[in-house]
Amino acid sequence: MNDRAIALTDPPERYGEWLADLKRRIYVAQQRAALAVNSEMLRVYWQIGHEILEREAELGWGAKVIDRLSHDLRQSFPDLGGFSRANLKYMRAFASAWSEDAIGQQAVGQLPWGHNLVLLTKLKDPELRLAYAEAAVEFGWSRNVLVMHIERKRIERQGKATTNFEHSLPKPDSDLARESLKDPYRLDFLGLGDEAHEREIEASLIGHITDFLLELGAGFAFVGRQVHLEVGGDDFYVDLLFYHLQLRRYIVIELKAEKFKPEQLGQLGFYMTAVDDMLRHETDGLTIGLLLCKTKNEAVAEYALRDNTQPLGIAQYQLLEALPDPLQTALPTTEQIERELGAVNG
């Protein structure tokens, strides 16, 4: 029987469940095999790097031994990559940065070699390297996304927004919510100057929603912009509405292109109450509010939040002139645009 005839034949009872389970187990086995291969490769790379360090220290070998080793390994294993002079130097740095136990027991051992090179070249602090390694494993960051988060200092800024979550949210939601909010939020990918106004910033955020979601962090899902709420026959519009998949709560974000003022929390709290009443499902937690302002006085923000029972956070945003490197390299040059236009017109 050919494949077409098989496809047209009705499968036996409960075959679909069995097939789905088989596919799941095969996929898990593939993932385990890939992780095992990656882990073993990292261990070999660490051992090579460690032995280079040992021989340099004990036998006084100079840097030229790396050139010789690179040549000999590539001659012996022509079908294998990874033994260039530069990569052998990275192996030495890798062994210097981590213990052998760390490769087997910590997040760094679960990341591909390319991710580890990013950690080595972009971060000097061992604790920060480990924190980014753990986040990359937890959230499944690609190498480019890892680079973007490091350049935007996501870990360093995480959980620093002024909030009242400790008193207004139950644990563990309070800890998770606090860690989900940063201060400041960097919106430099928008390409706006310091004179940008709220609606201009808001429109640009929607145009760069993928980048904004990356900046917000894991768990945020975009619901809408200028979300309409009707209260007592009057119309109101929420600047930005998100849903947090881990917290199971709506997140209302209001933008203020000025210094924080306590009265701004009144409007944000009103929107949160309306979202709770009109949109929140009975299984959802209470809505969280985040006020993004240009600057804030820390003491004023803390006073404004102290007796407020709604879960609120206040964070600054920064507009910088330069785009981060990953976005700069993704943009076409003037010459490329001219060539494309020339090709179309021709």
N, C-alpha and C positions, 0 to 999 in steps of 0.2 A: 504494500500500500504506500502510495507516494505521500509527500508532506501535505499537499493540497487536500487529498482525500481525508487524511487524518484530521486536518483543521476543521473540516466540515462535519465530522462525526461527533455526536454528543458524548461528552466524557461521562464516566460512571458516577454514581452517587458519591459525594464527599471527596471526589478527586481534586476539586479546586482547593479545598482546605489543605490537603496533603501536599499538593504542588507548591502552594504558598509557603508552607512550612519548610519544604525541601530547599526552596530558593533562599529563604531566610538563613538556613543553616549553612548553605554553600557560601552565601555572602559573608557570614560571620567567619567562616573558615578562611576565606580569602583575606579578610581584614587581619585575622590573627597571623596568617602566614606573612603578610606584608610587614606587620609590626615586628615579627620575629626576625625577618631578614634585615629590617632597618636597625633593630636593636643590636644584632650581631655585627653589622657593618660599623656602627658607632663604637662598639667595643674594640674592634680591630683598629679603627682610626685612633682611638684613645691610646691603645697600647703602642702603636707606632709613634705617636707624638710623645708619649711618656719615655719610651726608649731613646728617642732622639735627645730629649732633655737629659736623661741619665748619662748618656755617652758624652754629651757636651760638657757636663759637670765633672764626671769622673775621669774621662780620658782626654779632655781638652780638645775634642773635635771642634773644628771651625764650621762656619756656615756653608762652606763648599761641599760638605758631606751631603747636604740636602740635594744639591745639584746631581751628585753622583748617584744617590739613592733613587732619585726621580728617574734618571736615565735607565738604571738597572731594572727597576720595577716595571717600567713601561716596556722594556725589552722582553721581560719574562711573562708579562700579562698584557699583550697587545690589544686584546679584546675588552679589557677593563679600563674604564676611566677612573679619575680620582687620584692619580699619582703624579700630577704636575708639581713643579717646584712650589707654586703658590699654595696648592692644597696641602702639601706636606708641612708647610709653615703654619697653616691653619690647624693641622692636627697637633702640632706642638703647642699652639696657643690653646687648643681645646683641652689638652691634657693638663696644661698649667691652670686653666680656669676651673676645672671640675675634678673631683676625686673619682676613682673607679666605681665606688659604691653609688655615687650620684647618677652615673650612667644607667645603672640597673634599677634604681629605686625611685628616682625623681622624674619630674615631667620632662626634663631635658632629654632623657633617654627614649621618649616616645615621639620626639619631633624629628623630621627629616634633617639631613645634613645641611640643606640650604637654609632652613630656619635657624639652625645652630650657628651658621656663619653670620646671620643677621644679628643674633644675640651677642656674638663675639665682637663684631666690628662696630656696633652701634651703642653698646652699653659697657661701662667699665665697672659698675657696682655689682658684686656677686648676688646680693639679695634682690636687686632690681631685675637682673637677668632671670633669676629663678621665678620671680613674680610674673614676668612676661611669658616665660615658658609655660607656667601653669595655666595662665589665661589662654594662651594659644591652643593648648590641649583641650581645655574645658569648652571653648567656644568654636573650635575647629577653624582657626584663622589660617588663611593662605599666607604665603611668605609676603606678598605685597601688602596684605591687610596688616600683618604684624609690623612691617616697616612703617606703615601709616600711623598705627597706634603709638609706636615708639616715638616717632617724630612729633606727634601731638601730645606726648607725655600723658597718655591716658591713665596709667597706673598711678603716677605721681599726683594727678589731680583728682583721682577717684575718691568719692566719699567726703569731699571737703566743702560741699555746699552747706550753708547755714540752714538747719532744719529744726523742726520740733518733733521729729519722728520717734524719738526715744519715749516721749510721753503720749503721742497721739496714735501710735500704731503698736499692735502686739508683736512680740518677738515670735518667729524670726523675721517677720515682715519689716520691722523697724531697721534691723541691721542690713537686710537686703536692699531696702529702699534707699538707705543712706549711702550704701556702696554703689548704687546705680546712678547717683547724681554727683556731678563734678563741679568744681569751681576753680578757675573759670572754664567756660565752654569756648573753645576756639572755633570761630566761624570764618577763618581765613580763606577757606576754599570758595567762599562766595565772590571773592574779587571785588569787594566793596570798600570804599574809603570810610574814614571815621565819621563823615558827615551823613552817612546812610540813615534813613528813617525807618520806623517800625514796619510799614507796609512793604518798603523796598527790601528790607531784610527778610521779611516773611515770604515774599514772592521768590526771592533767590533761594531760600531754604527749600521751598517746594521744588524748584528747578534742580536742586542738588540733593534730593531727598535721600538717595543712597548714602551719600557722604554724611549727611546730617544724622542718619540712623547709626552709622559707624561711630560718629562723635558722641551720640547719646549713650551707646554701649549695647551690650547684648540684652535681648528680651523685649526691646521696644518694637511695636508694630504700628505703622502709620494708619490713622483712621480718617482724618480729613483736616482741611484748612478752612477757616471761617465757617465753622460748623454752626448751623442755625438752631437756635433754641427759642421757643415761644413761651413766654411766661406771662400769664394774665393778659394776653392779647398784645403784649409788647414783644418786639424782635430783639434778640441778642445774638452775638456771633463770637464763638470761641476762636482765638487766634489759631492754635494748633491743638489737635486732639490725638493722643496716642493710646495704645493699650499695651500694658506690660504683661507678657506671657507667663513670667514666673510669679509675679506678684498677684496676677489675676485682678488687676485694677485698671481703670482708666487713668490716664495722666493728662491733665490740662496744662498747657504751656502758654503763658502770656509773655509777650515781648514789650519791653519798655526801653526806648532809645534815650534814656536819661538816667540820672542817679536814682537809686531806690528811695521811695517814700512810703511810710507806713500805710497810708490810705490806699495804696495800690493793692494791698492784700484783700481789701473789702470786695473789690470787683472780682478778683480771682476766686475768693471764697464763694461768692454768689454763683459763679459759673460751675464750681465744683458741686454745690448743692443741687443745681439744676440738672447736671449730668447724672448725679446719683438718682434723682427722682425720675428722669426721663429715659436714660439709656442703660443704667446699670442693671445687670441681671441679678437675681436673688442670690446666686452663688458667688458673685463678685464681691471683692472687698470695697471699702469706701474709696472714692476717687482721691488721688493725690494731686496737689497743685505745685507747679514749678514756675517761679517768676524769674525770667531772664532779663536782667537790667544791665545798663552800661557800666555802672559802678555801684558800690554799696559801702555804707559805713557799717562795719561788723557789729558794733555795739547797738546801733539803731535797729539793725536786722534782728538781733537776738531779743531785744526788748519787744519788738513788734510780734515775734513768734511766741513769746513766753507763755501767755495765757490763752493762746488760740488753740482750740481743741481739734480743728481740722488738720490733717497731715499736709504740711506746707514746707516748701523749700525755696530758698532765694540764692541765686547764683549769678555771677557776672558773665558776660560774653566779651570776647576780644575780637576786633576786626583788624587784621594785619594786612599790610600791602602785598606781601609776597605770598604766592601760592606755595604749598608744600611740594617737594620734588616729585612725588608720584603723580600729582595732578599736572604739574608743569610738563612733564615728559609725555603725558597723554594728550596734550593739546597740540594741534597742528601748527607749524610755523607759518609765517607770512608767505614764505616761498612755496610751501606745499599748497596753501590755499590758492595762490596765483596759478600754480601748475594745474590744479584741478579745474579752476575756472577756465583756463586756457584750453584744456582738453574738452570741456563742455561746449565752449563757444566755437571751437574748431570743428 
